[in-house]
Amino acid sequence: MQQIPYPENSFDAAININLLHLVDDPIRMLNEIMRILVPDGHLFIADLRRSLLGYVEDEIRSALTIPEAKSIRRK
């Protein structure tokens, strides 16, 4: 996700589901997604939120808290 093999302005929309909390550098990933989107393209992100289920499911344990997700959005 940090070097997507498509030229700039290749897509009208991108969908990112349950990946944001797994990558080492989410800002780099988001910048790369924005690179391949056309101007005024749409990016849809849905991701897990850390909760008590994290005690039984590793993926949820590593999920972002709401403040963590908001801090990425601001960068």
C-alpha positions in Angstrom: 0.0 0.0 0.0 3.0 2.3 0.2 3.9 2.1 -3.5 0.7 1.3 -5.6 1.7 0.3 -9.1 -0.6 2.7 -10.9 0.1 6.1 -12.4 -1.2 9.3 -10.8 -4.9 10.2 -11.4 -5.9 6.6 -12.3 -9.0 6.1 -10.2 -12.2 8.0 -9.4 -12.6 6.2 -6.1 -10.7 4.1 -3.6 -11.9 1.9 -0.8 -9.8 1.1 2.3 -11.4 -1.4 4.7 -9.8 -2.6 7.9 -6.2 -1.8 6.7 -5.4 1.6 8.2 -4.5 0.2 11.6 -2.2 -2.6 10.2 0.3 -0.5 8.2 3.5 0.9 9.7 3.1 4.3 8.1 -0.6 5.1 7.5 0.2 8.7 6.4 2.4 7.4 3.6 -0.3 4.9 2.6 -3.0 7.6 2.5 -0.7 9.9 0.5 -0.2 7.1 -2.0 -3.9 6.5 -2.3 -4.5 10.2 -2.9 -1.8 10.1 -5.6 -3.7 7.6 -7.7 -7.0 9.3 -7.2 -8.2 11.9 -9.8 -8.7 15.4 -8.5 -11.9 15.4 -6.6 -11.8 11.6 -6.4 -13.4 9.8 -3.4 -11.7 7.9 -0.7 -13.8 5.7 1.6 -12.2 4.4 4.8 -13.7 2.0 7.2 -11.6 0.6 10.0 -11.9 -1.3 13.2 -12.1 0.5 16.5 -10.2 -0.9 19.5 -12.7 -2.4 22.0 -13.0 -5.1 24.6 -13.2 -7.6 21.8 -9.5 -7.0 21.5 -9.0 -9.4 24.4 -10.0 -12.3 22.2 -9.2 -11.1 18.7 -5.7 -9.9 17.8 -6.8 -7.7 14.9 -9.2 -5.7 17.1 -6.4 -5.4 19.7 -4.2 -3.6 17.2 -7.1 -1.4 15.9 -7.0 2.4 16.2 -8.8 4.3 19.0 -11.0 7.2 17.8 -8.4 9.8 18.9 -5.6 7.9 17.1 -7.7 7.8 13.9 -8.5 11.5 14.2 -4.8 12.4 14.7 -3.9 10.6 11.4 -6.7 12.6 9.6 -5.2 15.9 10.7 -1.7 15.3 9.3 
